[in-house]
Amino acid sequence: MAIILSGIHSLEQHLSRLQSTPDDYRPARCPDCGKAGLWGHGCYGRKIDRESSSQHRLNPVPIPRFRCRYCRRTCSTLPECVPPRRWYLWQVQQAALALMLSASSLLAASATLVPSRKTLRRWRLRLKHRFEVHADCLRSRFPVLGRASGFSSFWHACLAQIPLCRAMFWVQQAEGVVP
């Protein structure tokens, strides 16, 4: 399970903070059993930096892992800019969502951005599938979003208020699952 740590908006900021204050990444409690006292369990590398030129890429980006001494399950702590189980940063996904919401076709969006048309379609379908849950969660935190009805108008209003990475942080805080 991945826990999103707020306030880290770039990979450079993540690497700097991980180097200077690694204990900031340690969860207070196990997300599975709820007990305190997680142990550091190394880290794993994510190849998430797909936007930089090949000589300036930060890959693999280290993601710290922790293990619960009671239930023996592991969890990792992701910076806010890195989505769980995805290859592209939230900012790339936000740009893709903005293009798709502006009535751009998937083909035009995939020509502008790095992800393929299949990937963009999958992202859109996942967001549509979880729309009601995400909308309810975000409307409870940001009442102004209550005026937006429907998928497109809601996401237009949401992205005008907060970035997608922050929206998904709040979704994870409320329900624990991020698409």
Secondary structure, DSSP 8 states (H G I E B T S, - for coil): -EEEETT--SHHHHHHHHHH-GGGGS-SB-TTT--B-EEEEEEEEE----SS-TTT---SEEEEEEEETTT--EEEEEETTS-TT-SS-HHHHHHHHHHHHTT--HHHHHHHSSS-HHHHHHHHHHHHHTHHHHHHHHHHH-GGGGG--SHHHHHHHHHHHS-HHHHHHHHHHHHS---
